[in-house]
Amino acid sequence: MFADRAKIIIRSGKGGDGHVSFRRELYVPNGGPDGGDGGRGGDVVFEVDEGQNTLGEYRHRRKYKASDGEEGGKRRCHGADGKDVILKVPEGTVIMDAASKKVIADMSGDNRRQVILKGGRGGKGNMHYATATMQVPKYAQPGQPAQELEVLLELKVIADVGLVGFPNVGKSTLLSRVTNAQPKIANYHFTTLSPNLGVVDMEGDGFVIADIPGLIEGASEGVGLGHEFLRHIERTRVIIHIVDAASTEGRDPVEDIYKINKELEAYNPEIAARPQVIAANKIDAIYEGEQSPVDRLKAEFEPKGIRVMPISAVSGQGLKELLHYVQELLNTTEKKPVIFEQEFFPEDMLMGENLPYTVEISDEDAHVFLIEGPRIEKMLGYTNLDSEKGFSFFQKFLKESGILEDLEKAGIQDGDTVRMYGFEFDYYK
C-alpha cells in the first residue's frame, strides 16, 4: 500500500565534553590549563528529494541518530564534530511532534532543507576557566546533551485541484482521460489505493489534479480509509465533485454531494469553503425521456454558487469546458500555497546553560568539601544567601543541579563543612 504516513524517533548528537589537562613540558614546571573544547554534536536534517513520492523507507526503520561530538584533547586540541544525519522526504511532507500533533516543519514551497534537531554544543575545556583567583581549574564544561524526539511524518499531496466523489463515479477515468488528452501531461503513478496526480497543461498555464480515492460516508471520523486520504485535500485550492448523474449503481447524485460536503466540513471547515464545481459524469448513460438529473443538480446547487457541468469521462464530452472553468476558478482564487505554520519548537526542550563544577575533599581537612566552578560562581552572584528566601533557593539549586548527590558520592557526613568561594555552611541531611 502507498505509504503516506510514518512515525520515527530522531536523535541529534551530544556535544563532546571539554577536557581537563595541564601543560606539562620540560622547563615549564607550572604549566597552565590546556584542555581543549569538545566537538559539536551532529544535527538531524530533513531534505526534499524530488525523486521520492512516498514515505515507504520510513516504515521499516524506526530510529535515526546523528553522531556525537568527540571530547576535547590535551594541548588545546578541539574534538571532532559529529556527523549530521540527513533524512530525504518527498515534497509535501509535514513533520509533526508525535505526542502533540503540532507542526515542526512543512517540507514544501521554498522549504527544501530544514534542521529539525540541533546537535549539542561542545563543552569548553578547562583552558577557558583560568582566572586570577583560580589558576588551576580542575573542571571543564560537559557537552550539551542530545535531543531526542518522536515525530510523525505525513505526506500531504501538493495539488491545485482535488477530485472527490464516492467509489466508481469515474474519478480515475476522468483523470486518465484528461492526462491522455494532453501530450505535455506527466503522470505520477502510485498504487491503486493512493492519490493519483495528473499535471494538466492549459495553454502554457497548467495545474495539478489529484484523484483522492477512498472517500466514503464517515470518512471524517476515520471510517474506511477516510483520514488517510482526506489529508491530501488540505492543500487544494479548488474541489471537483464527481457524481454519477445516470445513477448507474442506484446512487442519488444530489445526496452524494451533500454527504461529501458534510465529510469535508467535519474534517476541516476551511476546505469545505473552497471553490467547488460539480462534474455530472456518465451523461452518455442517461436514457431519453427521463427527468434530467443534470437539471435537478443545477436547480439544487447553482443557486448556492456551485456550477454544475455535464461530462462523460469515457467519451470526453464536456471535459474541455470543465478544465477551462477550473482554470478560471484557479485564476480568481489566491495563489498562495497552503503551508502549515510551525507550532512546535524542538530547541525549547534544551533548558539553561550547562556550566561545569567540581566537588573535592580538602587536602587540609577530610571533613571540608570544596565546590568550585563557574556554575557555582554564577549562582552565588545573583543569590542573597542572607535572606531566608535566598537560602531556600540555594538549597533547591544544590539539589536540582546534582551537587548534593555528588557530595554524598564523595562521602560527606552530617556536620561536615561545605565551602565555596568564601561562603561555607555545615551539611545536614
C-alpha positions as CSV (number, residue, x, y, z in Angstrom):
1,M,0.0,0.0,0.0
2,F,1.0,3.6,-0.6
3,A,2.9,4.8,2.4
4,D,1.9,8.4,3.2
5,R,2.5,8.3,7.0
6,A,5.3,7.2,9.3
7,K,6.3,7.5,12.9
8,I,10.0,7.6,13.7
9,I,12.4,8.6,16.5
10,I,15.1,11.1,15.7
11,R,18.1,12.0,17.9
12,S,20.7,14.6,17.5
13,G,24.3,14.1,18.6
14,K,25.5,15.0,22.1
15,G,28.2,17.7,22.3
16,G,31.6,16.4,23.2
17,D,32.9,17.2,26.8
18,G,35.5,19.8,27.4
19,H,38.9,18.3,28.5
20,V,40.8,18.9,31.7
21,S,44.5,18.9,31.3
22,F,47.6,21.0,32.2
23,R,50.6,21.9,30.2
24,R,53.5,19.6,31.0
25,E,56.7,20.4,29.3
26,L,60.4,20.4,30.1
27,Y,61.4,23.7,31.8
28,V,57.7,24.6,32.3
29,P,57.2,23.3,35.8
30,N,53.8,25.1,36.4
31,G,52.1,25.0,33.0
32,G,48.6,26.4,32.9
33,P,45.4,24.6,31.8
34,D,45.4,23.4,28.2
35,G,42.3,21.2,28.0
36,G,40.6,21.6,24.5
37,D,36.9,22.1,23.7
38,G,34.6,19.2,22.8
39,G,33.2,18.9,19.2
40,R,29.6,19.9,18.3
41,G,27.1,17.0,18.0
42,G,25.5,16.2,14.6
43,D,22.2,17.7,13.5
44,V,19.1,15.9,12.3
45,V,18.3,17.4,8.9
46,F,15.3,16.8,6.6
47,E,15.6,17.5,2.9
48,V,13.2,17.3,0.0
49,D,14.0,14.7,-2.6
50,E,12.3,15.2,-6.0
51,G,12.7,11.5,-6.8
52,Q,10.6,10.3,-3.9
53,N,6.8,10.2,-3.8
54,T,6.2,8.0,-0.7
55,L,7.4,7.7,2.9
56,G,7.9,3.9,2.3
57,E,11.5,3.7,3.5
58,Y,10.5,5.1,7.0
59,R,8.1,2.2,7.6
60,H,10.9,-0.3,8.1
61,R,13.3,1.6,10.2
62,R,12.3,3.3,13.4
63,K,15.4,5.2,14.8
64,Y,17.7,7.7,13.2
65,K,20.6,9.2,15.1
66,A,23.3,11.8,14.4
67,S,26.9,11.2,15.7
68,D,28.1,12.6,19.0
69,G,30.9,15.2,19.1
70,E,34.2,14.0,20.3
71,E,35.8,15.0,23.7
72,G,38.4,17.8,23.6
73,G,42.0,16.8,24.0
74,K,45.3,17.9,25.6
75,R,47.2,20.8,24.2
76,R,44.1,22.7,23.4
77,C,43.0,20.1,20.8
78,H,39.4,20.6,19.7
79,G,37.3,17.4,19.5
80,A,35.9,16.4,16.1
81,D,32.3,17.5,15.3
82,G,29.7,14.7,15.0
83,K,28.2,13.9,11.5
84,D,24.7,15.1,10.6
85,V,22.0,12.6,9.7
86,I,20.1,13.7,6.6
87,L,16.7,12.3,6.0
88,K,15.2,12.6,2.5
89,V,11.4,13.0,2.1
90,P,9.0,13.8,-0.8
91,E,7.8,17.3,-1.3
92,G,4.7,18.0,0.7
93,T,5.8,16.1,3.8
94,V,4.7,17.7,7.1
95,I,6.8,16.8,10.2
96,M,4.9,16.9,13.5
97,D,5.6,16.2,17.1
98,A,4.1,12.7,17.6
99,A,2.7,13.4,21.1
100,S,1.0,16.8,20.5
101,K,0.5,16.6,16.7
102,K,1.9,20.1,16.5
103,V,3.7,21.0,13.2
104,I,7.5,21.3,13.4
105,A,8.1,21.8,9.6
106,D,6.3,21.7,6.3
107,M,8.7,20.5,3.6
108,S,7.1,22.2,0.6
109,G,7.3,25.5,-1.3
110,D,10.7,27.2,-0.7
111,N,11.5,25.0,2.3
112,R,13.8,22.4,0.8
113,R,16.0,21.8,3.7
114,Q,15.5,22.2,7.5
115,V,17.4,21.3,10.6
116,I,14.8,19.8,12.9
117,L,17.1,18.8,15.9
118,K,20.3,20.7,16.5
119,G,23.3,18.8,17.9
120,G,24.6,19.7,21.3
121,R,27.2,22.4,21.7
122,G,30.7,21.1,22.6
123,G,31.8,21.8,26.2
124,K,34.6,24.3,26.9
125,G,37.9,22.9,28.0
126,N,39.5,24.0,31.3
127,M,41.8,26.4,29.5
128,H,38.7,28.8,29.4
129,Y,38.3,28.9,33.2
130,A,41.6,30.1,34.4
131,T,41.2,33.3,36.4
132,A,43.3,35.4,38.7
133,T,41.8,33.6,41.7
134,M,41.5,30.1,40.1
135,Q,44.7,29.5,38.1
136,V,44.4,25.7,38.2
137,P,40.8,24.9,37.2
138,K,40.1,21.2,37.5
139,Y,36.8,21.3,35.7
140,A,35.6,21.6,32.2
141,Q,32.2,22.1,30.7
142,P,30.3,19.0,29.7
143,G,28.9,18.9,26.2
144,Q,25.3,19.9,25.7
145,P,23.0,16.8,25.8
146,A,21.5,15.3,22.7
147,Q,17.8,15.9,21.8
148,E,15.5,13.0,21.1
149,L,12.0,13.3,19.7
150,E,9.4,11.0,18.2
151,V,8.0,12.6,15.1
152,L,5.1,11.9,12.8
153,L,5.7,12.3,9.1
154,E,2.6,12.9,6.9
155,L,2.7,13.3,3.2
156,K,0.0,15.8,2.1
157,V,-0.1,15.8,-1.7
158,I,0.5,19.1,-3.3
159,A,-2.2,19.6,-5.9
160,D,-4.2,22.7,-7.1
161,V,-7.4,20.7,-7.7
162,G,-8.8,17.8,-5.7
163,L,-11.2,15.2,-7.3
164,V,-13.6,13.9,-4.7
165,G,-16.5,11.5,-5.0
166,F,-17.8,8.1,-4.0
167,P,-16.2,5.0,-5.4
168,N,-17.0,4.1,-9.0
169,V,-18.3,7.5,-10.1
170,G,-15.4,7.9,-12.7
171,K,-12.7,9.9,-10.9
172,S,-9.8,7.7,-12.2
173,T,-11.4,7.6,-15.7
174,L,-11.6,11.4,-15.8
175,L,-8.0,11.8,-14.6
176,S,-6.7,9.3,-17.2
177,R,-8.8,10.9,-19.9
178,V,-7.6,14.4,-19.1
179,T,-4.0,13.4,-18.9
180,N,-4.1,11.3,-22.1
181,A,-5.7,14.2,-24.0
182,Q,-2.7,16.4,-23.4
183,P,0.7,15.4,-24.7
184,K,2.6,17.5,-22.1
185,I,0.9,16.0,-19.1
186,A,3.0,13.9,-16.8
187,N,1.6,11.0,-14.8
188,Y,2.8,10.1,-11.3
189,H,1.7,6.5,-10.6
190,F,1.1,5.3,-7.1
191,T,-0.7,2.1,-6.1
192,T,-4.5,1.5,-6.5
193,L,-5.4,2.9,-3.1
194,S,-3.2,6.0,-3.4
195,P,-3.8,9.6,-4.6
196,N,-3.0,9.8,-8.3
197,L,-1.6,13.0,-9.7
198,G,-2.0,14.4,-13.1
199,V,-0.4,17.6,-14.5
200,V,-2.7,19.5,-16.9
201,D,-1.1,21.9,-19.4
202,M,-3.7,24.6,-20.3
203,E,-2.2,26.8,-22.9
204,G,1.1,27.3,-21.1
205,D,-0.5,27.7,-17.6
206,G,-1.0,24.3,-16.1
207,F,-2.3,22.9,-12.8
208,V,-2.1,19.7,-10.8
209,I,-5.1,17.4,-10.2
210,A,-5.2,14.8,-7.5
211,D,-7.7,12.0,-7.6
212,I,-8.4,11.3,-3.9
213,P,-9.8,7.7,-3.6
214,G,-11.4,6.0,-0.7
215,L,-13.8,8.8,0.4
216,I,-16.9,7.3,1.9
217,E,-19.6,8.4,4.4
218,G,-18.0,8.6,7.8
219,A,-14.5,9.3,6.4
220,S,-14.1,12.4,8.6
221,E,-14.4,10.0,11.6
222,G,-11.7,7.7,10.2
223,V,-14.2,5.2,8.7
224,G,-12.6,3.1,6.0
225,L,-9.5,5.0,4.6
226,G,-11.1,8.4,5.2
227,H,-8.4,10.1,7.2
228,E,-5.6,8.5,5.1
229,F,-6.9,10.4,2.1
230,L,-8.7,13.5,3.4
231,R,-5.3,14.9,4.4
232,H,-4.3,15.1,0.7
233,I,-7.2,17.6,0.0
234,E,-5.8,20.1,2.6
235,R,-3.6,21.9,0.1
236,T,-6.0,22.0,-2.9
237,R,-7.4,25.4,-4.0
238,V,-10.4,24.1,-6.0
239,I,-12.5,20.9,-5.5
240,I,-14.2,19.0,-8.3
241,H,-17.1,16.8,-7.1
242,I,-17.7,14.0,-9.5
243,V,-21.1,12.3,-9.3
244,D,-22.7,9.5,-11.3
245,A,-25.5,11.6,-12.9
246,A,-27.0,8.5,-14.6
247,S,-27.2,6.7,-11.2
248,T,-25.9,3.5,-12.8
249,E,-25.4,2.0,-9.4
250,G,-28.5,3.3,-7.8
251,R,-26.9,6.3,-6.0
252,D,-28.6,9.7,-5.7
253,P,-26.1,12.3,-7.1
254,V,-27.7,15.2,-5.1
255,E,-27.5,13.2,-1.9
256,D,-23.9,12.2,-2.6
257,I,-22.8,15.9,-2.9
258,Y,-24.4,16.7,0.4
259,K,-22.7,13.6,2.1
260,I,-19.3,14.5,0.8
261,N,-19.6,18.2,1.7
262,K,-20.6,17.0,5.2
263,E,-17.4,14.9,5.5
264,L,-15.3,17.8,4.3
265,E,-16.9,20.2,6.7
266,A,-16.4,17.7,9.6
267,Y,-12.8,17.2,8.7
268,N,-11.8,20.8,8.1
269,P,-14.4,23.6,7.5
270,E,-11.8,25.7,5.7
271,I,-11.6,23.0,2.9
272,A,-15.4,22.8,2.5
273,A,-15.4,26.6,2.0
274,R,-13.1,26.5,-1.0
275,P,-14.4,27.0,-4.6
276,Q,-16.2,23.9,-6.0
277,V,-17.5,22.6,-9.3
278,I,-19.8,19.6,-9.8
279,A,-18.9,17.3,-12.7
280,A,-22.1,15.4,-13.6
281,N,-20.5,12.3,-15.1
282,K,-21.9,9.5,-17.3
283,I,-24.3,11.7,-19.2
284,D,-23.9,9.3,-22.1
285,A,-25.7,6.7,-20.0
286,I,-28.8,8.8,-19.3
287,Y,-31.9,7.5,-21.1
288,E,-34.0,9.9,-23.1
289,G,-37.4,10.7,-21.7
290,E,-36.2,10.6,-18.1
291,Q,-36.3,13.7,-15.9
292,S,-32.9,15.3,-16.5
293,P,-30.7,14.6,-13.4
294,V,-28.3,17.3,-14.6
295,D,-31.2,19.9,-14.4
296,R,-32.0,18.6,-11.0
297,L,-28.4,19.1,-9.9
298,K,-28.3,22.6,-11.4
299,A,-31.6,23.5,-9.6
300,E,-30.2,22.3,-6.3
301,F,-26.6,23.7,-6.3
302,E,-26.3,26.6,-8.8
303,P,-28.3,28.9,-6.7
304,K,-25.7,28.2,-4.0
305,G,-22.9,29.3,-6.3
306,I,-21.7,25.9,-7.3
307,R,-21.5,25.4,-11.1
308,V,-22.8,22.0,-12.5
309,M,-21.1,20.8,-15.7
310,P,-22.3,17.7,-17.6
311,I,-19.5,15.5,-18.8
312,S,-18.7,12.0,-20.0
313,A,-15.3,10.8,-18.8
314,V,-15.5,7.9,-21.2
315,S,-16.3,9.8,-24.4
316,G,-14.6,13.1,-23.4
317,Q,-17.8,15.1,-23.8
318,G,-17.7,18.3,-21.8
319,L,-14.1,17.8,-20.4
320,K,-12.6,20.8,-22.3
321,E,-15.3,23.1,-20.9
322,L,-14.8,21.7,-17.4
323,L,-11.0,22.2,-17.5
324,H,-11.4,25.8,-18.7
325,Y,-13.8,26.6,-15.9
326,V,-11.5,25.0,-13.3
327,Q,-8.7,27.2,-14.7
328,E,-10.9,30.3,-14.3
329,L,-11.6,29.3,-10.7
330,L,-7.9,28.9,-10.0
331,N,-7.1,32.3,-11.6
332,T,-9.6,34.0,-9.4
333,T,-8.5,32.3,-6.1
334,E,-5.5,33.2,-4.1
335,K,-2.4,31.5,-5.4
336,K,-0.7,31.5,-2.1
337,P,0.1,27.8,-1.4
338,V,-1.2,26.2,1.7
339,I,1.8,26.0,4.1
340,F,1.4,24.6,7.6
341,E,3.0,27.0,10.0
342,Q,5.4,25.8,12.7
343,E,3.7,25.3,16.1
344,F,6.3,23.2,17.9
345,F,9.9,24.3,18.5
346,P,12.3,21.4,19.5
347,E,15.0,23.8,20.7
348,D,12.7,24.8,23.6
349,M,13.4,21.3,25.0
350,L,17.0,22.4,25.9
351,M,16.8,24.5,29.1
352,G,19.5,26.6,30.6
353,E,23.3,26.6,30.3
354,N,25.3,23.5,31.2
355,L,28.2,25.1,33.2
356,P,30.7,22.8,35.0
357,Y,31.7,22.4,38.6
358,T,33.9,20.1,40.8
359,V,33.3,18.6,44.2
360,E,36.5,17.7,46.1
361,I,37.7,16.9,49.6
362,S,40.1,19.5,51.0
363,D,43.7,18.4,51.3
364,E,44.0,20.0,54.7
365,D,40.8,18.6,56.3
366,A,38.9,15.4,55.4
367,H,35.7,17.0,56.8
368,V,35.8,20.0,54.4
369,F,34.4,19.7,50.9
370,L,35.3,22.3,48.2
371,I,32.9,23.1,45.4
372,E,34.2,25.2,42.6
373,G,33.3,26.2,39.0
374,P,31.6,28.9,37.0
375,R,28.2,27.3,37.6
376,I,28.6,28.0,41.4
377,E,30.1,31.4,40.9
378,K,27.3,32.4,38.6
379,M,24.6,31.2,41.1
380,L,26.2,32.9,44.1
381,G,26.4,36.2,42.1
382,Y,22.6,36.6,41.9
383,T,21.5,34.9,45.2
384,N,21.2,36.7,48.5
385,L,22.1,34.0,51.0
386,D,21.4,36.2,54.0
387,S,17.7,36.1,53.3
388,E,15.5,33.1,54.1
389,K,14.1,33.0,50.6
390,G,17.5,33.3,49.0
391,F,18.9,30.4,51.1
392,S,15.9,28.3,50.3
393,F,16.5,28.9,46.6
394,F,20.2,28.0,47.1
395,Q,19.3,24.6,48.7
396,K,16.9,23.9,45.9
397,F,19.7,24.7,43.4
398,L,22.1,22.3,45.1
399,K,19.6,19.5,44.9
400,E,18.3,20.0,41.3
401,S,21.8,20.6,39.9
402,G,23.0,17.3,41.3
403,I,25.6,18.9,43.6
404,L,24.1,17.3,46.8
405,E,24.2,13.9,45.1
406,D,27.9,14.4,44.2
407,L,28.7,15.4,47.8
408,E,27.1,12.2,49.0
409,K,29.1,10.2,46.5
410,A,32.2,11.9,47.8
411,G,31.4,10.6,51.3
412,I,30.1,13.8,53.1
413,Q,28.6,13.2,56.5
414,D,26.3,15.2,58.8
415,G,28.3,18.1,60.4
416,D,30.9,18.2,57.6
417,T,31.6,21.7,56.1
418,V,30.9,22.7,52.5
419,R,33.0,25.6,51.2
420,M,32.6,27.6,48.0
421,Y,34.1,31.0,47.1
422,G,34.3,32.4,50.6
423,F,30.9,31.0,51.6
424,E,30.6,27.9,53.8
425,F,27.9,26.0,55.7
426,D,27.6,22.8,57.7
427,Y,26.0,19.9,55.9
428,Y,23.0,18.1,57.5
429,K,20.8,15.7,55.5
